């Protein structure tokens, strides 16, 4: 099921690109802080998807290349950012030479990697003192209605991946650090329902269950004063972990 979920996004690449949020530039700057003093640092967006993180790295004024295994996601990324070199590859087999980038960033994807294989590959392509950073956008469940939305959005294949609860560790990297940044996503009832419809736990279930779940979400949002009429800000929290290669 994890493998099915990890590979479920390509069929919905255009919807994913339209409805998934980007990342706050403050989070990206913190992720890249260990290499900010380098002249012209180069960044790899690993598991780049349609380029949601790629665009923010570009906005931070940093050169970036992308690696993405899914053909449909790559095609959307290339269409959106034709200036970004985009390669076929995975976290476990990165198509770059040794010591070729200053930073590797991962948006909404580290939990899909086989870390026993991915971390040595990431360390291999990083230059000495380079940094790996992973970012996740998550609903801000400190807010009551958001927590309730989170609960009713779950399906029978949902699972938790809370990066703030346990930091990874690997002998090739110094200890991971973590940080969090406020974020939001301007949505309507329909567009937020569509956003949740791009989550893997809603993509791999049966058509009947998917219809039921999305209608439950839609009905909930229509009935809330915070979301029931017009546009609103969906409260998010962007969680970041980073570590410098030894």
Legacy VTK file of the C-alpha trace (Angstrom):
# vtk DataFile Version 3.0
C-alpha trace
ASCII
DATASET POLYDATA
POINTS 246 float
0.000 0.000 0.000
2.858 2.408 0.742
4.252 1.730 -2.727
0.838 2.300 -4.321
0.413 5.548 -2.434
3.916 6.731 -3.295
3.300 6.230 -7.025
-0.306 7.475 -7.090
0.294 11.134 -7.942
1.265 10.980 -11.613
-2.236 10.281 -12.888
-3.362 13.496 -11.190
-0.285 15.609 -11.959
-2.159 18.604 -13.386
-4.691 18.627 -10.522
-1.827 18.204 -8.047
-0.010 21.170 -9.547
-3.140 23.315 -9.528
-4.265 22.595 -5.988
-1.264 21.724 -3.806
0.242 24.605 -1.779
3.741 25.953 -2.235
6.170 26.516 0.660
7.023 29.690 2.602
10.264 31.230 1.432
11.316 31.643 5.076
11.279 27.849 5.424
13.422 27.414 2.315
15.909 30.035 3.503
16.249 28.261 6.850
16.735 24.943 5.060
19.571 26.420 2.981
21.139 28.455 5.785
24.204 26.172 6.202
25.302 26.922 2.612
24.013 30.474 2.194
27.520 31.970 2.275
28.708 29.906 -0.677
29.103 31.599 -4.031
26.349 30.431 -6.368
25.173 27.412 -4.365
23.500 24.681 -6.392
20.448 22.856 -5.076
18.871 19.530 -6.025
15.110 19.211 -5.566
14.805 15.458 -5.039
11.435 13.841 -5.702
10.465 17.216 -7.111
6.973 16.311 -8.306
5.484 19.159 -10.337
7.905 21.708 -8.883
6.030 23.115 -5.897
9.299 23.437 -3.968
11.398 24.106 -7.063
9.652 27.415 -7.668
10.296 28.654 -4.129
13.983 27.712 -4.343
14.187 29.712 -7.570
12.443 32.630 -5.868
15.150 32.499 -3.178
17.663 33.250 -5.929
19.357 29.866 -5.975
20.174 27.639 -8.924
18.237 24.395 -8.840
17.965 21.139 -10.737
15.269 18.529 -10.237
15.040 14.739 -10.075
11.634 13.075 -10.324
10.731 9.443 -11.162
7.196 9.974 -12.483
6.912 10.950 -16.167
3.679 12.907 -15.826
4.950 14.882 -12.844
8.201 15.617 -14.691
6.305 16.830 -17.734
4.314 19.289 -15.626
7.489 20.504 -13.918
9.262 21.022 -17.250
6.295 22.936 -18.614
6.189 25.206 -15.570
9.960 25.669 -15.185
11.604 24.984 -18.560
14.834 26.604 -17.356
15.332 23.955 -14.638
17.341 20.858 -15.639
15.006 17.972 -14.813
16.248 14.385 -14.721
14.726 10.925 -14.401
15.757 9.306 -11.151
14.919 8.354 -7.594
16.233 9.146 -4.142
17.801 5.695 -4.050
19.578 6.196 -7.403
20.336 9.860 -8.063
21.564 10.529 -11.625
24.270 13.014 -10.596
28.024 12.665 -10.078
29.705 12.768 -6.673
30.080 16.164 -4.983
27.824 17.932 -7.474
25.425 20.034 -5.354
25.559 22.117 -2.186
22.081 21.207 -0.927
19.409 18.576 -1.441
15.842 19.597 -0.628
12.850 17.298 -0.450
9.279 18.572 -0.470
6.515 16.340 0.881
8.400 13.181 -0.108
11.027 12.022 2.412
8.538 9.637 4.016
8.297 7.740 0.704
12.078 7.162 0.441
13.947 4.033 1.414
16.237 5.977 3.738
18.811 3.197 4.125
19.541 3.641 0.405
18.603 7.296 -0.030
20.818 8.821 2.664
24.072 7.380 1.234
23.045 8.596 -2.241
22.252 12.069 -0.916
25.571 12.187 0.924
27.362 11.082 -2.247
26.053 13.959 -4.394
26.556 16.607 -1.692
29.727 18.663 -1.611
31.621 18.744 1.705
29.589 20.642 4.280
26.446 20.443 2.154
22.977 20.157 3.637
19.937 17.939 3.177
16.564 19.389 4.159
13.041 17.973 4.047
9.882 20.076 4.155
6.270 19.144 4.817
3.137 21.246 4.668
0.619 20.055 7.250
-2.752 21.297 8.390
-2.434 23.441 11.506
-4.383 21.159 13.820
-3.925 23.513 16.768
-7.028 25.197 15.307
-10.231 23.359 16.265
-11.994 23.306 12.901
-8.788 22.300 11.110
-8.291 19.398 13.521
-11.847 18.249 12.849
-11.306 18.509 9.087
-8.155 16.445 9.483
-10.132 13.771 11.329
-13.017 13.492 8.874
-10.669 13.487 5.863
-9.041 10.203 6.828
-9.645 7.058 4.820
-9.063 3.398 5.617
-5.476 3.647 4.270
-4.480 6.846 6.092
-1.353 6.777 8.221
0.551 9.365 10.222
3.920 10.753 9.166
4.692 13.420 11.721
8.323 14.536 11.188
8.294 16.594 14.374
7.873 13.493 16.533
11.060 11.670 15.557
14.134 12.966 13.757
16.035 10.600 11.453
19.683 9.831 12.082
22.485 8.556 9.869
26.252 8.313 10.443
26.927 10.203 7.198
25.134 13.292 8.585
25.386 15.447 11.660
22.295 15.407 13.908
19.132 16.684 12.273
17.632 19.988 13.384
13.983 20.957 13.074
11.961 24.123 12.725
8.411 25.176 11.898
6.937 28.052 9.936
3.387 29.416 9.669
1.866 29.133 6.227
-1.544 29.303 4.574
-3.272 28.423 1.330
-6.092 30.535 -0.143
-8.964 28.158 -0.819
-12.702 27.756 -1.357
-14.869 24.802 -0.362
-14.410 23.245 -3.787
-10.702 23.957 -4.163
-9.828 22.662 -0.678
-11.852 19.519 -1.369
-9.860 19.165 -4.599
-6.606 19.656 -2.674
-7.431 16.830 -0.280
-8.418 14.784 -3.321
-4.758 14.914 -4.446
-3.551 13.266 -1.214
-2.409 9.705 -1.730
-4.830 8.247 0.815
-7.736 9.508 -1.322
-6.180 8.463 -4.650
-5.744 4.742 -4.004
-9.157 3.927 -2.516
-12.175 2.774 -4.518
-14.176 5.285 -6.533
-17.153 4.786 -4.223
-15.154 5.452 -1.049
-13.417 8.428 -2.657
-16.786 9.965 -3.608
-18.080 9.448 -0.064
-14.981 10.943 1.578
-14.844 14.015 -0.658
-18.556 14.691 -0.193
-18.111 14.406 3.581
-15.320 16.991 3.393
-17.367 19.270 1.150
-20.383 19.130 3.462
-18.242 19.858 6.520
-16.630 22.891 4.890
-19.966 24.274 3.700
-21.299 24.052 7.240
-18.451 25.896 8.965
-18.564 29.684 9.437
-14.810 29.880 8.740
-15.123 28.236 5.326
-18.744 28.177 4.223
-18.854 31.284 2.045
-16.301 32.455 -0.497
-12.536 32.295 -0.150
-10.651 31.654 3.073
-7.117 31.007 4.262
-6.428 27.365 5.039
-4.048 27.435 8.055
-0.920 25.348 7.519
2.305 24.694 9.366
5.435 23.999 7.331
7.770 21.625 9.144
11.432 21.467 8.159
14.292 19.210 9.163
17.882 19.646 8.020
21.314 18.093 8.543
24.819 18.835 7.296
26.799 16.030 5.706
29.854 14.901 7.661
LINES 1 247
246 0 1 2 3 4 5 6 7 8 9 10 11 12 13 14 15 16 17 18 19 20 21 22 23 24 25 26 27 28 29 30 31 32 33 34 35 36 37 38 39 40 41 42 43 44 45 46 47 48 49 50 51 52 53 54 55 56 57 58 59 60 61 62 63 64 65 66 67 68 69 70 71 72 73 74 75 76 77 78 79 80 81 82 83 84 85 86 87 88 89 90 91 92 93 94 95 96 97 98 99 100 101 102 103 104 105 106 107 108 109 110 111 112 113 114 115 116 117 118 119 120 121 122 123 124 125 126 127 128 129 130 131 132 133 134 135 136 137 138 139 140 141 142 143 144 145 146 147 148 149 150 151 152 153 154 155 156 157 158 159 160 161 162 163 164 165 166 167 168 169 170 171 172 173 174 175 176 177 178 179 180 181 182 183 184 185 186 187 188 189 190 191 192 193 194 195 196 197 198 199 200 201 202 203 204 205 206 207 208 209 210 211 212 213 214 215 216 217 218 219 220 221 222 223 224 225 226 227 228 229 230 231 232 233 234 235 236 237 238 239 240 241 242 243 244 245
